[in-house]
Amino acid sequence: MNDVRTISSIAFAALTLASAAAAADPDPAPAPTGVRAEDKPDDGGRNIVVTWEMAQTERLVRFEIARIDAKGGRVAIGTAPAVDRSFTDGDDASTAPKDGVPYRYVVRAVLDGGVAADSAPSEAASAAPSWVHRARLPGLVAVAILAAMFGVLVIRARRGASIYIRPIPALAAMDDAVGRAAEMGRPVLYAPGLESVTSPVTLASVGILSRVAERAARLHTRIKVPNYDPLTYPVAQEIVRRAFAKVGRADEFQPDDVAYLTSRSFTYAAAVAGMMTRERTASNFFIGHFFSEYLILAETGVATGAVQIGGTDSVAQLPFVITTCDETMIGEEVFAAAALVGDDPVSRSTIKAHDWFKILIIAFVALGAGVKLVLDAGVLVSMLGGLGVDRAGDVAARISAALFGG
């Protein structure tokens, strides 16, 4: 009887201990496996990517990543959400690894209740900057092609070859607009936009101004050039002065006709509108970058019955320029017009090289769209059917992945 009681007591104690152990840790924490550390490709260095494997569980709260240096020193470098299986050591510049120094990594899985388990350390890895960013190679190739086109065209132009650029109607209409002002005995107004002379479109505009000013000088016509930017003002004044001197009419140049007004856009628009109304300008040129005040200028010109020629790179203002001007230069036509006016072989070569490059891009887009259409229709797969259905499908999939990334 005593033996039975003793056995029962032992069994009860064992069950009690097992229950307590189960209550304390019903499911031992699984540790992450397959921890790998690799240098991050296509970067400037100081980045190591850590990856690991672990089955998803509802108890998983987060991962804690630690870095171990060559001396065995361990330092926590960050955490990752429970759904992630990778971490980049280097996102935080203050704790980023040093280039060329080997490190190992340990990933700790933290479960609810504070239970945690560490992985085995990874193999050593070190960070290093990449010489080539592979994702940017297409851009490098494109720049090289454009540079080659430009170089060929410049060499040809300097050897006397003619660089053809298609005629721009607005540029041809400029001479007629100045001639109309001369016949009416009224001045011409030229507004070079509302950006600094450092802006590419403003530089193109002042280049076109030289053509308009020279034509006005030949026809004994005044040209009014109100400026918004104080840096554009002396440049425009010198261009107009040289244009009058070039045709032998330097004495007819009036410095006050090229003036700096203000750098407040709507104040500038009001001042120019008043100038158009008082001077009764016969032709207005609005070439440059404009903002919402453009309509004040254009509507005033329409109300005074002036011929208007516009050109801008501002997408937001293009609809208004088109509707209020007799001729319009859209976007890059402004730069092409400046190249035509200057008759400089380098400028013409730049425009021509861009045109060739655009044709090349259009050809590549059309080719890619055609190949994609063929692949989607399954035509290529059937054409390669002689190679075997599985192999043909694999070839088509590879071509699609290479061209379109999936």
C-alpha positions as CSV (number, residue, x, y, z in Angstrom):
1,M,0.0,0.0,0.0
2,N,2.8,2.3,0.8
3,D,4.5,1.5,-2.5
4,V,1.3,2.5,-4.4
5,R,1.2,5.8,-2.5
6,T,4.8,6.5,-3.3
7,I,4.4,5.8,-7.0
8,S,1.3,8.0,-7.1
9,S,3.1,10.9,-5.4
10,I,6.0,10.6,-7.9
11,A,3.6,10.6,-10.9
12,F,1.7,13.6,-9.6
13,A,5.0,15.5,-9.0
14,A,6.1,14.7,-12.6
15,L,2.8,15.9,-14.1
16,T,3.0,19.0,-12.0
17,L,6.5,19.8,-13.3
18,A,5.5,19.1,-16.9
19,S,2.5,21.4,-16.6
20,A,4.6,24.1,-15.1
21,A,7.1,23.8,-17.9
22,A,4.4,23.8,-20.6
23,A,2.9,26.9,-19.0
24,A,6.2,28.7,-18.9
25,D,7.2,27.9,-22.5
26,P,4.4,26.1,-24.4
27,D,6.3,26.3,-27.7
28,P,10.1,26.7,-27.6
29,A,11.3,29.7,-29.7
30,P,12.5,28.7,-33.1
31,A,15.8,30.3,-34.2
32,P,16.4,31.9,-37.7
33,T,18.4,29.7,-40.0
34,G,20.4,30.3,-43.2
35,V,21.7,33.7,-42.1
36,R,23.8,35.2,-45.0
37,A,25.7,38.5,-45.2
38,E,26.7,40.0,-48.5
39,D,28.0,43.3,-49.8
40,K,25.2,45.4,-51.2
41,P,25.7,45.6,-55.0
42,D,25.6,48.9,-57.0
43,D,26.2,51.3,-54.2
44,G,28.9,53.6,-52.8
45,G,30.0,51.2,-50.1
46,R,29.4,50.9,-46.3
47,N,26.3,48.6,-46.9
48,I,25.9,44.9,-46.1
49,V,22.7,43.0,-46.8
50,V,21.7,40.4,-44.2
51,T,19.2,37.7,-45.1
52,W,17.8,34.7,-43.2
53,E,15.0,32.1,-43.3
54,M,12.3,31.3,-40.7
55,A,8.8,30.0,-40.8
56,Q,6.1,32.6,-40.0
57,T,4.4,32.2,-36.7
58,E,1.7,34.2,-34.9
59,R,4.0,34.4,-31.8
60,L,6.8,36.2,-33.8
61,V,7.1,39.9,-32.8
62,R,10.3,41.1,-34.5
63,F,13.9,40.3,-35.4
64,E,16.9,41.9,-33.8
65,I,20.1,42.0,-35.8
66,A,23.5,42.2,-34.2
67,R,26.9,42.6,-35.8
68,I,30.1,40.9,-34.7
69,D,33.5,42.3,-35.5
70,A,36.8,40.5,-36.0
71,K,37.6,40.8,-32.3
72,G,34.3,39.2,-31.3
73,G,32.6,42.4,-30.1
74,R,28.9,42.2,-30.6
75,V,26.7,45.3,-31.1
76,A,23.0,45.6,-31.9
77,I,22.4,47.5,-35.1
78,G,18.7,47.4,-35.7
79,T,15.4,45.6,-35.8
80,A,13.2,44.2,-38.6
81,P,9.5,43.5,-38.7
82,A,8.2,40.0,-38.3
83,V,7.3,39.8,-41.9
84,D,10.8,40.7,-43.2
85,R,13.6,38.3,-44.0
86,S,16.3,40.9,-44.8
87,F,18.0,43.8,-43.3
88,T,20.5,46.4,-44.7
89,D,23.3,47.3,-42.3
90,G,24.2,50.8,-43.5
91,D,20.8,52.4,-43.7
92,D,21.7,54.3,-40.5
93,A,24.9,56.2,-41.4
94,S,25.8,56.5,-37.7
95,T,26.2,52.7,-37.3
96,A,27.2,51.8,-40.9
97,P,29.9,49.2,-41.3
98,K,33.4,50.3,-42.6
99,D,34.5,49.3,-46.0
100,G,36.9,46.4,-46.2
101,V,36.3,45.3,-42.6
102,P,34.9,41.7,-42.2
103,Y,31.8,41.3,-40.1
104,R,29.5,38.5,-39.0
105,Y,25.9,38.8,-38.2
106,V,23.4,37.2,-35.7
107,V,19.7,37.4,-36.1
108,R,17.5,37.0,-33.0
109,A,13.9,36.0,-33.3
110,V,11.8,37.7,-30.5
111,L,8.4,36.1,-29.7
112,D,5.7,37.3,-27.5
113,G,6.3,37.0,-23.8
114,G,9.9,38.0,-24.3
115,V,11.1,34.6,-25.5
116,A,14.0,34.8,-28.0
117,A,16.4,32.6,-29.9
118,D,19.6,33.5,-31.7
119,S,20.7,32.2,-35.1
120,A,24.1,30.8,-35.7
121,P,26.5,33.6,-36.9
122,S,26.8,34.1,-40.6
123,E,29.9,33.9,-42.6
124,A,32.1,37.0,-42.6
125,A,31.3,39.7,-45.2
126,S,32.8,43.1,-45.9
127,A,31.4,46.2,-47.6
128,A,33.0,47.8,-50.7
129,P,32.0,50.5,-53.1
130,S,30.9,49.4,-56.6
131,W,32.8,50.7,-59.6
132,V,29.7,50.4,-61.9
133,H,26.1,50.8,-61.0
134,R,24.5,48.1,-63.2
135,A,21.0,49.6,-63.1
136,R,22.4,52.8,-64.6
137,L,24.3,51.2,-67.5
138,P,21.4,51.9,-69.9
139,G,21.7,55.6,-69.1
140,L,25.5,55.4,-69.6
141,V,25.0,53.7,-73.0
142,A,22.4,56.4,-74.0
143,V,24.8,59.2,-73.1
144,A,27.6,57.6,-75.0
145,I,25.4,57.2,-78.1
146,L,24.2,60.8,-77.8
147,A,27.8,62.0,-77.4
148,A,28.9,60.0,-80.4
149,M,26.2,61.5,-82.5
150,F,27.0,65.0,-81.4
151,G,30.7,64.5,-82.0
152,V,30.1,63.2,-85.6
153,L,27.8,66.1,-86.4
154,V,30.2,68.7,-85.0
155,I,33.1,67.3,-87.0
156,R,31.0,67.3,-90.2
157,A,29.8,70.9,-89.6
158,R,33.3,72.2,-89.0
159,R,34.4,70.6,-92.3
160,G,31.7,72.6,-94.1
161,A,28.9,70.0,-94.3
162,S,25.4,71.4,-94.1
163,I,23.4,70.6,-91.0
164,Y,19.8,70.6,-92.0
165,I,17.1,71.6,-89.4
166,R,13.5,71.7,-90.5
167,P,12.1,75.2,-90.9
168,I,10.2,76.6,-87.9
169,P,7.1,78.6,-89.0
170,A,7.2,80.9,-86.0
171,L,10.8,81.9,-86.9
172,A,9.9,82.6,-90.5
173,A,6.9,84.7,-89.3
174,M,9.2,87.0,-87.2
175,D,10.5,88.9,-90.2
176,D,6.9,89.5,-91.3
177,A,5.9,90.7,-87.8
178,V,8.7,93.2,-87.7
179,G,7.9,94.3,-91.2
180,R,4.3,95.0,-90.2
181,A,5.5,97.2,-87.4
182,A,7.7,99.1,-89.7
183,E,4.9,99.7,-92.2
184,M,2.6,100.9,-89.4
185,G,5.4,103.1,-87.9
186,R,4.9,101.5,-84.5
187,P,7.4,99.7,-82.2
188,V,8.0,96.0,-81.6
189,L,7.8,94.5,-78.0
190,Y,10.0,91.6,-77.0
191,A,9.5,89.9,-73.6
192,P,12.3,87.4,-72.8
193,G,10.4,85.5,-70.1
194,L,10.4,85.6,-66.3
195,E,13.4,83.5,-65.5
196,S,17.1,84.4,-65.0
197,V,19.5,84.6,-67.8
198,T,21.0,81.4,-66.4
199,S,17.9,79.5,-67.5
200,P,18.4,77.6,-70.8
201,V,15.2,78.9,-72.3
202,T,16.1,82.5,-71.4
203,L,19.5,82.0,-73.1
204,A,17.7,80.7,-76.2
205,S,15.3,83.6,-76.0
206,V,18.0,86.3,-76.0
207,G,19.6,84.5,-78.9
208,I,16.3,84.9,-80.9
209,L,16.2,88.5,-79.7
210,S,19.4,89.2,-81.7
211,R,17.5,88.2,-84.9
212,V,14.5,90.3,-84.1
213,A,16.6,93.3,-83.1
214,E,18.7,93.1,-86.3
215,R,15.6,93.0,-88.4
216,A,14.1,95.9,-86.6
217,A,17.3,97.9,-87.0
218,R,17.3,97.3,-90.8
219,L,13.7,98.6,-91.0
220,H,14.3,101.7,-88.7
221,T,11.9,100.3,-86.2
222,R,12.1,100.7,-82.4
223,I,12.2,97.5,-80.3
224,K,11.1,97.6,-76.6
225,V,12.5,95.0,-74.4
226,P,11.1,95.0,-70.8
227,N,13.1,92.7,-68.5
228,Y,11.9,90.9,-65.4
229,D,15.3,89.7,-64.2
230,P,18.1,92.2,-63.4
231,L,20.7,89.9,-64.9
232,T,18.9,89.5,-68.1
233,Y,18.7,93.3,-68.6
234,P,22.3,94.1,-69.4
235,V,22.6,91.0,-71.6
236,A,19.5,92.0,-73.6
237,Q,20.7,95.6,-73.8
238,E,24.0,94.6,-75.2
239,I,22.4,92.2,-77.8
240,V,20.1,95.0,-79.1
241,R,23.0,97.5,-79.2
242,R,25.2,95.1,-81.2
243,A,22.3,94.3,-83.6
244,F,21.8,98.0,-84.4
245,A,25.6,98.4,-84.8
246,K,25.9,95.4,-87.0
247,V,23.6,96.9,-89.7
248,G,25.2,100.3,-89.4
249,R,22.5,102.0,-87.4
250,A,24.1,102.3,-84.0
251,D,22.9,105.9,-83.7
252,E,19.3,104.8,-83.8
253,F,19.7,102.5,-80.8
254,Q,17.9,104.0,-77.7
255,P,19.2,102.4,-74.4
256,D,16.0,103.3,-72.6
257,D,14.1,101.0,-74.9
258,V,15.7,98.0,-73.1
259,A,14.8,98.4,-69.5
260,Y,14.6,96.5,-66.2
261,L,11.1,96.9,-64.7
262,T,10.6,94.7,-61.6
263,S,11.1,91.2,-60.3
264,R,7.5,90.9,-59.1
265,S,5.6,88.9,-61.7
266,F,2.2,90.5,-61.7
267,T,3.7,94.0,-61.3
268,Y,5.9,93.2,-64.3
269,A,2.8,92.0,-66.3
270,A,0.9,95.2,-65.4
271,A,3.8,97.4,-66.4
272,V,4.3,95.6,-69.8
273,A,0.5,95.7,-70.4
274,G,0.6,99.5,-69.9
275,M,3.6,99.8,-72.2
276,M,1.8,97.9,-75.0
277,T,-1.3,100.1,-74.5
278,R,0.6,103.4,-74.5
279,E,3.1,102.6,-77.3
280,R,0.5,100.8,-79.4
281,T,3.0,98.1,-80.3
282,A,2.3,96.5,-83.7
283,S,4.0,93.1,-82.9
284,N,4.7,91.4,-79.7
285,F,7.1,88.6,-79.0
286,F,6.7,86.5,-75.8
287,I,9.5,84.0,-75.9
288,G,10.8,82.4,-72.6
289,H,9.4,80.9,-69.5
290,F,6.2,82.4,-68.2
291,F,3.8,81.7,-65.4
292,S,0.1,82.6,-64.7
293,E,0.7,86.3,-65.5
294,Y,1.2,85.4,-69.1
295,L,-2.5,85.9,-69.8
296,I,-2.4,89.5,-68.8
297,L,0.3,90.1,-71.4
298,A,-1.3,88.1,-74.1
299,E,-4.8,89.4,-73.6
300,T,-3.6,93.0,-73.7
301,G,-1.8,92.3,-77.0
302,V,-4.9,90.8,-78.4
303,A,-7.0,93.8,-77.3
304,T,-4.5,96.2,-79.0
305,G,-4.6,94.2,-82.3
306,A,-1.0,93.3,-82.3
307,V,0.5,90.4,-84.1
308,Q,1.9,88.0,-81.5
309,I,4.5,85.3,-81.7
310,G,5.1,83.1,-78.6
311,G,7.4,80.4,-77.5
312,T,7.8,78.7,-74.1
313,D,9.0,75.5,-72.4
314,S,6.3,75.8,-69.8
315,V,3.8,73.0,-70.2
316,A,1.2,74.8,-68.1
317,Q,1.3,77.9,-70.2
318,L,1.4,76.3,-73.7
319,P,-2.4,76.1,-74.1
320,F,-2.6,79.9,-73.5
321,V,0.3,80.7,-75.8
322,I,-1.2,78.7,-78.6
323,T,-4.6,80.3,-78.3
324,T,-3.4,83.9,-78.0
325,C,-0.5,83.9,-80.5
326,D,-0.5,83.9,-84.3
327,E,2.6,81.6,-84.3
328,T,3.9,79.4,-81.5
329,M,7.2,77.7,-80.7
330,I,6.5,74.7,-78.6
331,G,9.1,73.5,-76.1
332,E,12.3,72.5,-77.9
333,E,11.4,74.5,-80.9
334,V,12.6,77.6,-79.0
335,F,16.1,76.0,-78.7
336,A,16.1,74.9,-82.3
337,A,15.1,78.5,-83.4
338,A,18.0,79.9,-81.3
339,A,20.4,77.5,-83.1
340,L,19.0,78.5,-86.5
341,V,19.3,82.2,-85.7
342,G,22.9,81.9,-84.5
343,D,24.0,79.8,-87.5
344,D,26.6,78.2,-85.2
345,P,27.7,74.7,-86.3
346,V,28.0,73.5,-82.7
347,S,24.5,74.7,-81.8
348,R,23.0,73.1,-84.9
349,S,24.8,69.9,-84.3
350,T,23.4,69.8,-80.7
351,I,19.8,70.1,-82.1
352,K,20.4,67.6,-84.8
353,A,22.0,65.1,-82.4
354,H,18.9,65.3,-80.2
355,D,16.7,64.8,-83.2
356,W,18.6,61.6,-84.2
357,F,18.5,60.4,-80.6
358,K,14.7,60.9,-80.4
359,I,14.3,58.9,-83.6
360,L,16.4,56.1,-82.1
361,I,14.3,56.1,-78.9
362,I,11.1,55.9,-80.9
363,A,12.5,53.0,-82.9
364,F,13.5,51.1,-79.7
365,V,10.1,51.7,-78.2
366,A,8.3,50.5,-81.4
367,L,10.6,47.4,-81.5
368,G,10.0,46.6,-77.8
369,A,6.2,47.1,-78.2
370,G,6.3,44.8,-81.3
371,V,8.3,42.1,-79.5
372,K,6.0,42.3,-76.5
373,L,2.9,42.0,-78.7
374,V,4.4,39.0,-80.4
375,L,5.3,37.3,-77.2
376,D,1.9,37.9,-75.7
377,A,0.2,36.5,-78.7
378,G,2.2,33.4,-78.5
379,V,3.4,33.7,-82.1
380,L,7.1,33.4,-81.2
381,V,6.4,30.3,-79.2
382,S,4.7,28.6,-82.1
383,M,7.5,29.7,-84.5
384,L,10.0,28.0,-82.1
385,G,7.8,25.0,-81.8
386,G,10.3,23.0,-83.8
387,L,12.7,23.3,-80.9
388,G,10.2,21.6,-78.6
389,V,7.2,23.2,-76.8
390,D,8.9,23.4,-73.4
391,R,12.1,24.9,-74.9
392,A,10.3,27.4,-77.0
393,G,8.3,28.6,-74.1
394,D,11.5,28.9,-72.1
395,V,13.2,31.0,-74.8
396,A,10.1,33.3,-75.1
397,A,10.1,33.7,-71.3
398,R,13.8,34.6,-71.3
399,I,13.4,37.1,-74.1
400,S,10.5,38.7,-72.3
401,A,12.3,38.9,-69.0
402,A,15.4,40.4,-70.6
403,L,13.4,43.1,-72.5
404,F,10.7,43.9,-69.9
405,G,12.0,42.7,-66.6
406,G,9.4,39.9,-66.1
